[in-house]
Amino acid sequence: MIQKRKVKKYTEVYTLGQHICMSAHKARRVIDQIRGQSYEETLMILELMPYRACYAILKLVYSAAANANHNKGLNKTSLIISKAEVNEGTTVKKLKPRARGRGYPIKRSTCHITIVLKDISLDEEEEIDKRKFYKLELRNT
């Protein structure tokens, strides 16, 4: 008997923001609040939080949702934030001019933010298909 293999639908879309001038610690404070939330809840949370990191993360979430809608044809209402991480980037080193010709070093830390959106409606369809296939397999044996 020839079995057809189902082509797995790609349900994840990601966006990567690199070299964002912000401490990774401060960005993680916001990312921890939105991880696992739906797309619409995430927008509300980010618009109401009073942190500077929210604006950069909000832009990334918008971009990831636009990628999902345009490239994959996914519905924005069925997206959730499946993975969100912040990694430290390079440190930009500058000199601040001071009195008597001296210079004090300034270190500007940067971070890399990754947002992964997942479509939960397609996962539910796959689960239903797996159950149907399993039931048919049990009947045939």
Phi, psi and omega in degrees: 000132180268126179256134177272133176269135179281139175282125182287129178280134179279118186251001183249140177228136182232158175226139181236124175251119184249151176057046176276126184286089182191149177291140179295327179296318181288326178288325179296329180300323180277319182299323180297334180283332186257350183296126179090354181277162175284167183298315183292319178296322180298317179299317180295317181298313184291326180288335184262345180283141187269025184259151180292332181293339184298323183295314180295320180290323178298319178297321179292321179294317175302316182295318179295320179292322178294322176298317181296319182288314185281312186280319185255346181074028181274154180275134183292333183286341182258018180265142172232159177274101184277329182212132177216124182220154179234126177241152179286140177257201179285159177255122179274124183253129180231169174243130176262124180292135180234184184293152176060035174077011180272168176218134178256139181285142174238132179247115177259114180276148177236167179216160176245126182246131178241127178241127178241122177257142181233139179270116184278339180292323179289328177295321179295322178295320179295320179298318179296318179296321179296319180296317179297317180296320180294319179295319178295322180294321178293323180292324183287337182270000000 
